[in-house]
Amino acid sequence: MLDHLSIQCSNLDASAHFYDGVLAPLGCRRITDFGKVIGYGTDFPTFWLGEHVTGETCRSLPQSGVHPQIRDNRNARRGDGRR
């Protein structure tokens, strides 16, 4: 299961403005804003937007600026409290 997705951009202000509008109809909003990193979601951040750092690469998808994070649900509890 996908836990969150992070992307880097060259213009954080313009990208944040774009994602504010695109994600709002889906019920997502800015949940956290640390200046250089913004977290979007409904209850907690699941989509992260950050400034691109020169020379930085993504360990998951080198040179892409995209970082998908997979959640390990093997030990997660179900909604009824059972594993």
Secondary structure as a PSIPRED ss2 file (coil, helix, strand):
# PSIPRED VFORMAT (PSIPRED V4.0)

   1 M C   1.000  0.000  0.000
   2 L E   0.000  0.000  1.000
   3 D E   0.000  0.000  1.000
   4 H E   0.000  0.000  1.000
   5 L E   0.000  0.000  1.000
   6 S E   0.000  0.000  1.000
   7 I E   0.000  0.000  1.000
   8 Q E   0.000  0.000  1.000
   9 C E   0.000  0.000  1.000
  10 S C   1.000  0.000  0.000
  11 N C   1.000  0.000  0.000
  12 L H   0.000  1.000  0.000
  13 D H   0.000  1.000  0.000
  14 A H   0.000  1.000  0.000
  15 S H   0.000  1.000  0.000
  16 A H   0.000  1.000  0.000
  17 H H   0.000  1.000  0.000
  18 F H   0.000  1.000  0.000
  19 Y H   0.000  1.000  0.000
  20 D H   0.000  1.000  0.000
  21 G H   0.000  1.000  0.000
  22 V H   0.000  1.000  0.000
  23 L H   0.000  1.000  0.000
  24 A H   0.000  1.000  0.000
  25 P H   0.000  1.000  0.000
  26 L H   0.000  1.000  0.000
  27 G C   1.000  0.000  0.000
  28 C C   1.000  0.000  0.000
  29 R E   0.000  0.000  1.000
  30 R E   0.000  0.000  1.000
  31 I E   0.000  0.000  1.000
  32 T E   0.000  0.000  1.000
  33 D E   0.000  0.000  1.000
  34 F C   1.000  0.000  0.000
  35 G C   1.000  0.000  0.000
  36 K C   1.000  0.000  0.000
  37 V E   0.000  0.000  1.000
  38 I E   0.000  0.000  1.000
  39 G E   0.000  0.000  1.000
  40 Y E   0.000  0.000  1.000
  41 G E   0.000  0.000  1.000
  42 T C   1.000  0.000  0.000
  43 D C   1.000  0.000  0.000
  44 F C   1.000  0.000  0.000
  45 P E   0.000  0.000  1.000
  46 T E   0.000  0.000  1.000
  47 F E   0.000  0.000  1.000
  48 W E   0.000  0.000  1.000
  49 L E   0.000  0.000  1.000
  50 G E   0.000  0.000  1.000
  51 E E   0.000  0.000  1.000
  52 H C   1.000  0.000  0.000
  53 V C   1.000  0.000  0.000
  54 T C   1.000  0.000  0.000
  55 G C   1.000  0.000  0.000
  56 E C   1.000  0.000  0.000
  57 T C   1.000  0.000  0.000
  58 C C   1.000  0.000  0.000
  59 R C   1.000  0.000  0.000
  60 S C   1.000  0.000  0.000
  61 L C   1.000  0.000  0.000
  62 P C   1.000  0.000  0.000
  63 Q C   1.000  0.000  0.000
  64 S C   1.000  0.000  0.000
  65 G C   1.000  0.000  0.000
  66 V E   0.000  0.000  1.000
  67 H E   0.000  0.000  1.000
  68 P E   0.000  0.000  1.000
  69 Q E   0.000  0.000  1.000
  70 I E   0.000  0.000  1.000
  71 R C   1.000  0.000  0.000
  72 D C   1.000  0.000  0.000
  73 N C   1.000  0.000  0.000
  74 R C   1.000  0.000  0.000
  75 N C   1.000  0.000  0.000
  76 A C   1.000  0.000  0.000
  77 R C   1.000  0.000  0.000
  78 R C   1.000  0.000  0.000
  79 G C   1.000  0.000  0.000
  80 D C   1.000  0.000  0.000
  81 G C   1.000  0.000  0.000
  82 R C   1.000  0.000  0.000
  83 R C   1.000  0.000  0.000
